[in-house]
Amino acid sequence: MAVSKPKRIEDVRKKDDLLVITGAGGFIAGSLVRYFHDKGFSRIRAVDKKPLDEWYRRTPGVEDLVLDVSFRDNCVKACEGAVEVYNLAADMGGMGFIERYRVECLRSVLVNTHMIEAAEKAGADRYFFSSSACAYNIDLQKDTHSRALKESDAYPANAERGYGWEKLFSEIVCQEYWAERSLKTAIARFHNVYGPYGTWDGGREKAPAALCRKVIEADDNGTRSVEIWGDGTRTRSFMWIEDCLEGIDMIMHCDELIATPINLGSHELVSINELLGIVEAIAGFKVARRYDLTQPLGVGGRNSDNTMIKLVLGWEPSTPLRTGMAKTYAWIAEQYAARKAGKKVVL
């Protein structure tokens, strides 16, 4: 299954091919728009249901459409003329959101169902679906020292309620569109992506951004104290956004991975306590820790087994967590200061 040199979009596409990216008002998809634009692609259609002034970032020269792609007609409009479609639209957030709003998470199945049909009907050549490590069997993730999850560990199926089951079903949809209709689909199971231009307050933020904000707040209000959900021992791996973008590009353009779910995540496992320790080192001071055991906790431990991605692509996400967190902390500190000064920021 191994290949010599992984292809990237510039190896297979013309610079004026139309790329469609949904969820573009959000963190990962908005960064993906910028990534392809920086590579010189001149026709990019960015799609999101949020009003334009609520998008996390907008890239000049890109066609921005405000459309709710849970509706079929909007998907048809979004995909018109597309050569490649990247579907990253979904209602999601950190553990607090996906445990409390399972119906919203499940309704994202409408997005992928309508988008993949519209992409195939529009004649798109390739279709990318952003899946999640939440699709994995939760029985394998009860312990904080659980082994890293390999792709086959999604079955027998026992995904996280709501969000995880939506992802697992949508993966199957992608596989069947390849088997029956010859649409080249790519399926990446994301493991906790973080970095600048992501959600950092308001309830949808994930642990890296939440801890950065809490430490910044603790310094600003003088308490030097933060609240942690759970006892801080649960473990995760976290992937730097630029690694994620490069991985999406290579997975999308690898014929050996058509309709094949694959992990896209770092293998650098840390506990929440250890993650907070990294933030403390960046901030230059220690905080008192208050543990709230009543909040959503998620699974005990989750890490990415990168055997398959290294075998097929000869690559894996490799940015050290300390490096990425320093950049993330600096960006959130800027946003926090801007908000405090009365400036409009996107949370």
For each residue, the residues with C-beta under 8 A, 3 or more apart:
1: 256 311 312
2: 311 312 314
3: 6 254 256 312 313 314
4:
5: 314
6: 3 250 253 254 312 313 314 315
7: 11 12 250 253 254
8: 11 249 250 253
9: 12 13 36 39 41 84 249 252 253
10: 13 15 39 40
11: 7 8 253
12: 7 9 253
13: 9 10 17 41 83 84
14: 17
15: 10 40 41 42
16: 41 42 43
17: 13 14 41 43 83 84
18: 43 44 45 81 82 83 84
19: 36 41 43 44 45 82 83 84 85 86
20: 44 45 47 78 79 82 84 85 86 119 124
21: 24 29 32 33 36 44 45 46 47 86 88
22: 29 47 48 69 78 85 86 87 88 89 111 115
23: 26 28 29 47 48 87 88 89 90 130
24: 21 29 30 32 33 46 47 48 55 64 88
25: 29 30 46 48 49 50 52 54 55 56
26: 23 29 30 48 55 56 88 89 199
27: 30 31 56 193 195 197 198 199 241
28: 23 31 32 88 130 190 193 241 244 245
29: 21 22 23 24 25 26 32 33 46 48 86 88 89
30: 24 25 26 27 33 34 46 55 56 57 58 59 197
31: 27 28 34 35 57 195 197 241 244 245
32: 21 24 28 29 35 36 86 88 245 248
33: 21 24 29 30 36 37 44 46 57 59 62
34: 30 31 37 38 57 59
35: 31 32 38 39 245 249
36: 9 19 21 32 33 39 41 44
37: 33 34 40 41 44 59 61 62
38: 34 35
39: 9 10 35 36
40: 10 15 37
41: 9 13 15 16 17 19 36 37 44
42: 15 16 61
43: 16 17 18 19 63
44: 18 19 20 21 33 36 37 41 59 62 63
45: 18 19 20 21 62 63 65 78 82
46: 21 24 25 29 30 33 58 59 62 63 64 65
47: 20 21 22 23 24 64 65 67 69 78 89
48: 22 23 24 25 26 29 55 64 65 66 67 89
49: 25 66 67 68 69 70 89
50: 25 54 55 66
51: 54 66
52: 25 55 58 64 66
53: 344
54: 25 50 51 346
55: 24 25 26 30 48 50 52 58 64 346
56: 25 26 27 30 197 198 199 346
57: 30 31 33 34 197
58: 30 46 52 55 62 64
59: 30 33 34 37 44 46 62
60:
61: 37 42
62: 33 37 44 45 46 58 59
63: 43 44 45 46
64: 24 46 47 48 52 55 58
65: 45 46 47 48 77 78
66: 48 49 50 51 52
67: 47 48 49 71 74 77 78
68: 49 71 74
69: 22 47 49 74 75 78 87 89 111 114 115
70: 49 74 107 108 110 111 114
71: 67 68 74 75 110 114
72: 75 76 114 117 118
73: 76 77
74: 67 68 69 70 71 77 78 114
75: 69 71 72 78 79 111 114 115 117 118
76: 72 73 79 80 118 121 122
77: 65 67 73 74 80
78: 20 22 45 47 65 67 69 74 75 82 115 118
79: 20 75 76 82 85 115 118 119 121 122 124
80: 76 77 122
81: 18 122
82: 18 19 20 45 78 79 85 119 122 123 124
83: 13 17 18 19 124 125 126
84: 9 13 17 18 19 20 124 125 126 127 128 252
85: 19 20 22 79 82 115 116 119 122 124 126 127 128
86: 19 20 21 22 29 32 128 130 248 252
87: 22 23 69 111 112 115 116 119 127 128 129 130
88: 21 22 23 24 26 28 29 32 128 130
89: 22 23 26 29 47 48 49 69 108 111 115
90: 23 105 108 111 130 166
91: 101 104 105 107 108
92: 97 98 105 108 132 163 204
93: 96 97 98 199 203 204 205 206
94: 97 98 199 203 204 205 206 207 210
95: 98 99 206 207 229 296 297 298
96: 93 99 100 203 204 229 295 296
97: 92 93 94 100 101 203 204
98: 92 93 94 95 101 102 105 134 160 162 163
99: 95 96 102 162 296 298
100: 96 97 296
101: 91 97 98 104 105 162
102: 98 99 105 106 161 162 163
103: 106 107 162
104: 91 101 107 108
105: 90 91 92 98 101 102 108 162 163 166
106: 102 103 109 162 163 165 166
107: 70 91 103 104 110
108: 70 89 90 91 92 104 105 111 112 166 170
109: 106 112 113 166 169 170
110: 70 71 107 113 114
111: 22 69 70 75 87 89 90 108 114 115
112: 87 108 109 115 116 129 170 173 174
113: 109 110 116 117 170 173
114: 69 70 71 72 74 75 110 111 117 118
115: 22 69 75 78 79 85 87 89 111 112 118 119 127
116: 85 87 112 113 119 120 127 129 173 174 177 183 185
117: 72 75 113 114 120 121
118: 72 75 76 78 79 114 115 121 122
119: 20 79 82 85 87 115 116 122 124 127 183
120: 116 117 123 124 127 177 181 183
121: 76 79 117 118
122: 76 79 80 81 82 85 118 119
123: 82 120
124: 20 79 82 83 84 85 119 120 127 183
125: 83 84 184
126: 83 84 85 183 184 185 186 252 253
127: 84 85 87 115 116 119 120 124 174 177 183 184 185 186
128: 84 85 86 87 88 185 186 187 188 248 251 252
129: 87 112 116 170 171 174 185 186 187 188
130: 23 28 86 87 88 90 188 190 248
131: 135 167 168 170 171 187 188 189 190 261
132: 92 135 163 164 167 189 190
133: 136 149 189 190 191 192 263 265 302 304
134: 98 159 160 163 164 167
135: 131 132 154 159 160 164 165 167 168 171 189 261
136: 133 140 141 149 153 154 159 164 189 302
137: 140 141 153 154 155 156 157 158 159
138: 141 142 158 159 160 164 299
139: 142 158
140: 136 137 146 147 149 153
141: 136 137 138 146 149 299 300 301 302
142: 138 139 146 299 300 301
143: 146 300 301
144: 233 234 235 271 300 301
145: 235 301
146: 140 141 142 143 149 235 299 300 301 302 303
147: 140 303 305
148: 267 269 303 304 305 306
149: 133 136 140 141 146 153 263 302 303 304 305
150: 153 263 305 307 308
151: 154 189 260 261 262 263 305 308
152: 155
153: 136 137 140 149 150
154: 135 136 137 151 157 159 168 171 261
155: 137 152
156: 137
157: 137 154 168
158: 137 138 139
159: 134 135 136 137 138 154 164 165 167 168
160: 98 134 135 138 163 164 165 298 299
161: 102 164 165
162: 98 99 101 102 103 105 106 165 166
163: 92 98 102 105 106 132 134 160 166 167
164: 132 134 135 136 138 159 160 161 167 168
165: 106 135 159 160 161 162 168 169
166: 90 105 106 108 109 162 163 169 170
167: 131 132 134 135 159 163 164 170 171 189
168: 131 135 154 157 159 164 165 171 172
169: 109 165 166 172 173
170: 108 109 112 113 129 131 166 167 173 174
171: 129 131 135 154 167 168 174 175 187 261
172: 168 169 175 176
173: 112 113 116 169 170 176 177
174: 112 116 127 129 170 171 177 178 185 186 187 259
175: 171 172 178 179 185 187 259
176: 172 173 179 180
177: 116 120 127 173 174 180 181 183 185 259
178: 174 175 181 182 183 184 185 258 259
179: 175 176 259
180: 176 177
181: 120 177 178
182: 178
183: 116 119 120 124 126 127 177 178
184: 125 126 127 178 255 258 259
185: 116 126 127 128 129 174 175 177 178 258 259
186: 126 127 128 129 174 251 252 254 257 258
187: 128 129 131 171 174 175 259 260 261 262
188: 128 129 130 131 247 248 251 261 262 263 264
189: 131 132 133 135 136 151 167 261 262 263 264 265
190: 28 130 131 132 133 193 239 244 264 265
191: 133 236 237 238 239 263 264 265 266 302 303 304
192: 133 206 207 208 236 237 238 239 265
193: 27 28 190 198 238 239 240 241 244
194: 198 206 208 209 238 239 240 241 324 325 328
195: 27 31 198 240 241 242 324 327 328
196: 241 327 328 331 332
197: 27 30 31 56 57 241 331
198: 27 56 193 194 195 205 206 209 241 328
199: 26 27 56 93 94 202 204 205 206 209 347
200: 205 209 210 212 213 332 335 347
201: 205 213 347
202: 199 205 347
203: 93 94 96 97
204: 92 93 94 96 97 199
205: 93 94 198 199 200 201 202 209 210 213
206: 93 94 95 192 194 198 199 209 210
207: 94 95 192 210 211 236 238 272 275
208: 192 194 211 212 238 275 325 328
209: 194 198 199 200 205 206 212 213 328 332
210: 94 200 205 206 207 213 214
211: 207 208 214 215 226 272 275 276 279
212: 200 208 209 215 216 279 325 328 329 332 333
213: 200 201 205 209 210 216 217 332 336
214: 210 211 217 218 226 227 287
215: 211 212 218 219 226 276 279 280 283 287 329
216: 212 213 219 220 283 329 332 333 336
217: 213 214 220 221 226 336
218: 214 215 221 223 224 225 226 287
219: 215 216 222 224 283 285
220: 216 217 336 340
221: 217 218
222: 219
223: 218 288
224: 218 219 285 286 287 288
225: 218 287 288 289 290
226: 211 214 215 217 218 276 287 288 289 290
227: 214 290 291 292
228: 231 232 272 273 276 289 290 291 292
229: 95 96 272 292 295 296 297
230: 233 234 272 291 292 293 295 297
231: 228 234 291 293
232: 228 271 272 273 276 289 291
233: 144 230 271 272 273
234: 144 230 231 271 272 297 298 299 300 301
235: 144 145 146 269 270 271 272 300 301 302 303
236: 191 192 207 269 270 272 275 301 302 303
237: 191 192 265 266 267 268 269 270 302 303 304
238: 191 192 193 194 207 208 266 268 270 275 321 324
239: 190 191 192 193 194 243 244 264 265 266 304 317
240: 193 194 195 243 244 266 317 319 321 323 324
241: 27 28 31 193 194 195 196 197 198 244 245 324
242: 195 245 246 319
243: 239 240 246 247 266 317 318 319
244: 28 31 190 193 239 240 241 247 248 264 317
245: 28 31 32 35 241 242 248 249
246: 242 243 249 250 315
247: 188 243 244 250 251 264 309 315 317
248: 32 86 128 130 188 244 245 251 252 264
249: 8 9 35 245 246 252 253
250: 6 7 8 246 247 253 254 313 315
251: 128 186 188 247 248 254 257 262 264 313
252: 9 84 86 126 128 186 248 249
253: 6 7 8 9 11 12 126 249 250
254: 3 6 7 186 250 251 257 258 312 313
255: 184 258
256: 1 3 260 312
257: 186 251 254 260 262 312
258: 178 184 185 186 254 255
259: 174 175 177 178 179 184 185 187
260: 151 187 256 257
261: 131 135 151 154 171 187 188 189
262: 151 187 188 189 251 257 308 309 312
263: 133 149 150 151 188 189 191 304 305 306 308 309
264: 188 189 190 191 239 244 247 248 251 304 309 317
265: 133 189 190 191 192 237 239 303 304 306 317
266: 191 237 238 239 240 243 304 316 317 318 319 321
267: 148 237 303 304 305 306 316
268: 237 238 320 321
269: 148 235 236 237 301 303
270: 235 236 237 238 274 275 278 321
271: 144 232 233 234 235 274 275
272: 207 211 228 229 230 232 233 234 235 236 275 276
273: 228 232 233 276 277 289
274: 270 271 277 278
275: 207 208 211 236 238 270 271 272 278 279 321 325
276: 211 215 226 228 232 272 273 279 280 287 289
277: 273 274 280 281
278: 270 274 275 281 282 321 322 325
279: 211 212 215 275 276 282 283 325 329
280: 215 276 277 283 285 286 287
281: 277 278 284 322
282: 278 279 322 325 326 329
283: 215 216 219 279 280 329
284: 281
285: 219 224 280
286: 224 280
287: 214 215 218 224 225 226 276 280
288: 223 224 225 226
289: 225 226 228 232 273 276
290: 225 226 227 228
291: 227 228 230 231 232
292: 227 228 229 230 295
293: 230 231 297
294:
295: 96 229 230 292
296: 95 96 99 100 229
297: 95 229 230 234 293
298: 95 99 160 234 302
299: 138 141 142 146 160 234 302
300: 141 142 143 144 146 234 235
301: 141 142 143 144 145 146 234 235 236 269
302: 133 136 141 146 149 191 235 236 237 298 299
303: 146 147 148 149 191 235 236 237 265 267 269
304: 133 148 149 191 237 239 263 264 265 266 267
305: 147 148 149 150 151 263 267 308
306: 148 263 265 267 309 310 316 317
307: 150 310 311
308: 150 151 262 263 305 311 312
309: 247 262 263 264 306 312 313 315 316
310: 306 307 313 314 315 316
311: 1 2 307 308 314
312: 1 2 3 6 254 256 257 262 308 309
313: 3 6 250 251 254 309 310 316
314: 2 3 5 6 310 311
315: 6 246 247 250 309 310
316: 266 267 306 309 310 313
317: 239 240 243 244 247 264 265 266 306
318: 243 266
319: 240 242 243 266 323 324
320: 268 323 324
321: 238 240 266 268 270 275 278 324 325
322: 278 281 282 325 326
323: 240 319 320 326 327
324: 194 195 238 240 241 319 320 321 327 328
325: 194 208 212 275 278 279 282 321 322 328 329
326: 282 322 323 329 330
327: 195 196 323 324 330 331
328: 194 195 196 198 208 209 212 324 325 331 332
329: 212 215 216 279 282 283 325 326 332 333
330: 326 327 333 334
331: 196 197 327 328 334 335
332: 196 200 209 212 213 216 328 329 335 336
333: 212 216 329 330 336 337
334: 330 331 337 338
335: 200 331 332 338 339 345
336: 213 216 217 220 332 333 339 340
337: 333 334 340 341
338: 334 335 341 343 345
339: 335 336 342 343 345
340: 220 336 337
341: 337 338
342: 339
343: 338 339
344: 53
345: 335 338 339
346: 54 55 56
347: 199 200 201 202
